[in-house]
Amino acid sequence: MSWKTVMFSNPCKLSVKNFQLVCELKEEKITIPIEDIGTIILENPQISVTNYFLSLCSEYNVTIFTCDKKHKPIGVLTPFFQHSRNTKIAITQTKMKEPLKKQIWQKIIKQKIKNQSTVLKTLYNIDELDFYLKKVLSGDTKNVEATVSRKYWQYLFDNFKRHSESKHNSALDYGYAIIRGCLSKYVSASGLIPCLGIHHCNELNAFNLTEDLIEPFRPFVDLMVSGMEIESDGELNKDDKMYLISVLNQQCQYKTEQITIQTACERVCQTFVKAMLEKNIDKLELPEFIKGKLSIPME
């Protein structure tokens, strides 16, 4: 498993020599083994790359983010399907029945709410969200997720409105984008068709399945953002971004193991495939916070 996340903020040229990533700056040259890298973030618009660099990153399943003029991740490069049974998996995915999709979505939303509840218990000793867990029906037809979301954000941050222009929202969106890119890599590597979601079905979104699977991961970002020192509505600085990128190395509970969020992204995609092939939602395993050891990651 690759662990390093590398962010390039200055103008440079990226290439590969002897399976080493070579970063050429004005006054120095840095090398990193490709096999040690899991994620690369290209933040500066004056970064140039070679085709071999892109090709080898795809071969080694390295996720590459490109950023917009505000330095926010806007695009992700993931390799083509690498799974040995990708045809079987893709055909099965296209033929998934609605009852199975709805049961999986129910399980995903229940775990998201459970994780949101853990965040509020940790920060404010509030357990109100637990009440809604049993109200989530197959397919969440009563949209309990939205009801819980309104209460959750009211408690989590003072005078907060999701999707407004604020530094809190910028931090949340940045953290979500990092996990989204990591999940997208493993969705593709598992032989799944990224645009075919079980709940999200936006015709303009090439990663609807990623939008489905990311839901239980969001509270891990939320808890990290709660630990940030946000005094104004300015832009995120480099330290803010490196802190948020570290969400991939945060530990979570996965079945009987304690693993990183990055590893959990891979496991979720793998168990989603099992659940789909065997038509058994019990095969899908989702991340949760570690019981008894939860602390607020501080910037």
HELIX and SHEET records of a PDB file:
HELIX    1   1 ILE A   34  ASP A   36  5                                   3    
HELIX    2   2 ASN A   51  GLU A   59  1                                   9    
HELIX    3   3 ASN A   86  THR A   94  1                                   9    
HELIX    4   4 GLU A   98  TYR A  124  1                                  27    
HELIX    5   5 GLU A  128  LYS A  135  5                                   8    
HELIX    6   6 SER A  138  ASP A  140  5                                   3    
HELIX    7   7 VAL A  144  LEU A  156  1                                  13    
HELIX    8   8 LYS A  167  ALA A  189  1                                  23    
HELIX    9   9 ASN A  208  LEU A  213  1                                   6    
HELIX   10  10 GLU A  215  PHE A  217  5                                   3    
HELIX   11  11 ARG A  218  SER A  226  1                                   9    
HELIX   12  12 LYS A  238  ILE A  245  1                                   8    
HELIX   13  13 SER A  246  ASN A  249  5                                   4    
HELIX   14  14 ILE A  261  GLU A  278  1                                  18    
HELIX   15  15 ILE A  281  LYS A  283  5                                   3    
SHEET    1   A 4 LYS A   4  PHE A   8  0                                        
SHEET    2   A 4 ILE A  37  LEU A  42  1                                        
SHEET    3   A 4 THR A  63  CYS A  67  1                                        
SHEET    4   A 4 PRO A  73  LEU A  77 -1                                        
SHEET    1   B 4 LYS A  29  PRO A  33  0                                        
SHEET    2   B 4 GLN A  20  GLU A  24 -1                                        
SHEET    3   B 4 CYS A  12  LYS A  17 -1                                        
SHEET    4   B 4 ILE A  47  VAL A  49  1                                        
SHEET    1   C 2 GLN A 251  TYR A 254  0                                        
SHEET    2   C 2 GLU A 257  THR A 260 -1                                        
END                                                                             
